[in-house]
Amino acid sequence: MIFLAIRYLLERKRQTLLTLLGVFFGTLAFVAVSGFFKGFQGFLVQQLVNNAAQVHIEIRQDYLSDHVLDVPFFSNDLVHAFWNPPPAGVKGYLDIQNPQAWYNRLNADPRVEAYSPTMTAAALFNVGLISVAANLIGCNPNQQAKVTTIADYMIAGKFTDIAFGGNRVILGDELMKRLGAGMQQNILVSVGTNSAVPFKVVGRFYTGSRGLDLQAFAALNDVQRVNKTPNYVNEIGVRLKSYLDADALARSWAHLGPERVESWGDQNLNIQSVFAIQNALRLSMIMTVLIVAGFGIYNILNMTVNQKRQDIAILRALGYDTFDVVMLFFAQGMIVGVCGTVLGLGSGYLFCRWLQSLSFMLATPSNPQGHLHISLDWVIYVQATGLALLSAAIASVLPARAAGKLTPIDIIRQGG
């Protein structure tokens, strides 16, 4: 049966080759486009998720509304209160109210990979007559390196150099340029109305994001001391074993304390919509290509059935039943589908490897050559194989069934 199927295909070499190319290019396109889109999504996840915490436990500060102070200032029996001007500003806490309780919860949760308490203060950095306002983030560098990828962006010094304390600071590249500071230089840092304190520059990082590079990191104890808030923590960053659990965990943790708990998805709602659009666009493009390839298989098999009516009559007369005839033509479609899929998968993989070698993006310490991010996830190849073979099978069924319904007497009557 396989021999006959191959023989029929070889008798129409040009049509068979064109149909094979349709499946080939459909599979190659699926692998390449899916690899590009998934690689781009992985790059965005790397930049937006792993560069920062996946779950943020922050101090809660809510905006005051028009009547939020009615009860504190007046009795509960007050019907109407008119404010001129209405209350404005925020209310909340300056620090995490019970950080130890959060530490205990996070240590006991198996879904948590690491966490890092931080103290962020708005500071003024001074070098001579130059002053630049930026955030000073106090952290435990060993824990922070587990929660974020900041340590991978160091271009001078090591992120753990601030662990020794003693007013050491690591500056972002943008902040360092604006200050005109250099390594091992002392700079003055003042927080609020507190007097300026000298810090020694022991490191420099570059992420490629101007907002992130306009920050500074120091040891948690040093920042608490400069800010005159001993033992204060205003955020706990959490890294999970799977970033996909962030939204569900943030919602469940939101009721455990007065703090605001947000996932990376809550802070980047527009990015999730971009992911959805990309997935829809990718699937629509690939399905269009595979449908075209399926029509090619259908056409060649349909023509083969019409041209091989005499052969079908001979086969039926020799004792081949309906199932055998159906399998003969179905096998032709699957042979074309399997060969095109295998060639498409191999070529798609090589094409993705070539795309990975292109220097197309901005060079960063984590990607010094600026290569494209192309995913080689095995799931892509399984999906490509399944869709290509499914397309070939569906396209082969109708002509095969039509061939199986033909009988020798019908062929003779129709002039076969």
C-alpha positions, -999 to 999 in steps of 0.1 A, spaced: 0 0 0 28 24 9 46 14 -23 15 23 -44 10 56 -26 47 66 -33 44 56 -69 13 77 -74 30 107 -59 61 102 -80 40 101 -112 31 137 -106 64 151 -94 57 188 -99 24 188 -81 38 167 -53 68 190 -49 46 221 -48 23 205 -22 54 193 -2 67 229 -3 34 242 10 36 220 41 74 227 44 69 265 44 39 263 67 59 243 93 90 265 89 68 297 93 52 283 124 86 275 140 102 308 130 73 331 139 65 313 171 102 314 181 103 351 174 72 360 193 79 337 222 115 350 224 102 386 223 78 377 251 106 361 271 127 393 266 98 414 279 94 391 309 131 393 315 130 431 314 98 438 332 95 408 355 129 395 364 145 430 366 121 437 394 102 417 420 74 395 407 52 403 437 55 437 455 44 440 492 43 477 496 31 503 521 -5 514 515 -11 550 508 -45 559 495 -57 592 482 -80 612 504 -116 616 490 -141 644 497 -158 629 528 -132 605 541 -126 628 572 -162 633 580 -163 607 608 -130 614 624 -138 651 628 -176 649 633 -200 626 649 -216 596 631 -249 614 632 -237 641 609 -259 642 577 -239 666 556 -204 680 558 -190 705 533 -153 710 530 -138 741 515 -113 732 501 -120 694 502 -94 671 518 -64 663 496 -33 642 499 -27 606 509 -32 585 541 -14 554 551 18 541 567 54 549 562 66 514 566 55 477 565 36 473 598 47 438 607 75 427 584 84 397 605 50 382 600 55 385 562 90 369 565 74 340 583 47 336 557 72 338 528 96 313 544 68 288 548 53 292 513 68 265 489 60 287 459 84 314 470 119 312 457 133 343 475 123 376 490 141 409 498 131 437 521 140 471 509 139 507 521 136 532 493 142 569 500 141 600 478 176 614 480 197 642 467 232 632 454 259 658 453 293 660 437 307 695 441 282 719 427 262 692 409 230 679 425 208 651 412 176 638 427 172 600 426 160 570 446 183 555 471 174 518 476 186 500 507 187 462 505 205 431 514 225 426 482 226 388 485 188 386 488 182 413 462 204 394 437 181 364 441 149 385 436 160 406 407 186 404 380 203 437 390 236 419 397 238 407 361 240 444 349 271 454 368 297 469 346 320 480 374 325 464 408 303 437 423 268 441 436 277 424 468 303 450 476 277 471 495 272 441 519 301 453 540 282 485 550 302 516 558 282 539 535 291 522 502 269 529 472 263 515 437 251 540 411 232 535 379 249 545 347 226 575 341 230 588 376 268 584 375 270 603 342 248 632 355 269 635 386 302 631 368 313 608 395 339 580 393 347 547 410 360 549 445 349 586 447 331 600 477 297 617 471 273 634 494 238 619 499 211 637 518 176 624 525 148 649 533 159 676 556 187 654 571 223 665 567 243 652 539 263 620 545 294 609 525 291 576 505 318 558 486 310 547 450 320 510 448 300 499 417 281 509 386 253 491 367 237 496 333 203 481 323 195 502 292 165 517 309 170 553 318 145 551 347 162 521 363 197 535 357 188 567 376 189 549 409 214 539 435 217 509 458 232 507 493 231 484 523 197 484 541 212 494 574 230 524 559 199 537 542 178 533 574 204 552 593 207 581 568 169 583 566 167 582 604 142 553 602 159 524 620 143 490 612 119 506 587 111 486 555 87 501 529 87 472 504 93 435 503 101 421 468 92 385 462 105 361 435 84 330 427 94 297 413 69 304 385 61 340 376 27 328 362 16 324 399 21 360 407 -14 373 400 -31 345 421 -7 349 450 -10 387 450 -48 384 453 -46 358 481 -20 378 501 -38 411 497 -61 402 527 -33 392 551 -23 427 562 -28 464 557 -1 465 530 -8 468 493 2 436 474 6 438 436 19 414 411 41 423 381 10 419 360 -10 444 380 18 470 374 20 462 337 -15 455 325 -7 469 290 20 443 286 -4 414 291 -27 428 264 3 430 241 10 393 248 -26 384 240 -25 403 207 8 387 197 -5 352 204 -36 359 183 -16 374 155 8 345 155 -19 319 154 -39 336 127 -8 339 105 2 303 109 -33 289 105 -36 308 72 -4 292 59 -14 257 70 -49 261 55 -32 270 22 -10 239 25 -40 218 33 -58 229 2 -27 220 -18 -29 184 -5 -66 182 -11 -62 194 -47 -34 170 -56 -53 140 -41 -85 150 -57 -69 151 -91 -52 118 -85 -85 102 -76 -101 114 -108 -71 103 -129 -67 69 -113 -103 57 -116 -92 28 -138 -66 18 -113 -91 20 -85 -115 -3 -105 -86 -28 -110 -78 -27 -74 -114 -33 -63 -117 -61 -89 -85 -77 -74 -102 -78 -39 -92 -45 -23 -120 -33 -1 -131 2 6 -108 6 36 -78 -4 15 -86 22 -12 -92 49 14 -59 41 31 -41 42 -2 -50 78 -9 -49 88 28 -14 75 29 -4 98 0 -15 129 19 2 118 51 35 110 33 35 145 19 25 159 53 52 140 73 80 147 48 71 184 47 68 186 85 102 170 91 119 192 66 101 223 79 111 215 115 147 210 107 149 241 85 129 261 111 154 252 138 184 262 117 166 294 107 160 303 143 196 296 152 206 320 124 183 347 137 198 343 172 232 353 157 219 386 144 230 417 163 198 436 162 192 449 197 208 473 221 239 457 237 236 452 275 257 434 301 233 405 299 233 405 261 266 421 251 263 412 214 227 426 211 215 393 196 178 387 189 159 367 215 145 337 197 128 309 216 138 273 209 111 259 232 103 222 224 66 230 228 68 251 196 80 221 176 54 198 191 27 223 182 41 227 147 41 189 142 6 185 154 -9 213 134 9 203 102 -1 166 104 -36 176 114 -39 198 84 -25 171 61 -49 145 76 -80 166 72 -71 175 37 -66 138 28 -98 125 43 -123 139 17 -105 127 -15 -97 93 2 -133 88 12 -144 97 -24 -120 71 -38 -133 45 -13 -169 49 -25 -160 41 -61 -169 6 -73 -159 -11 -106 -194 -10 -120 -197 28 -112 -164 35 -129 -175 15 -160 -209 33 -162 -191 67 -160 -168 58 -188 -137 52 -165 
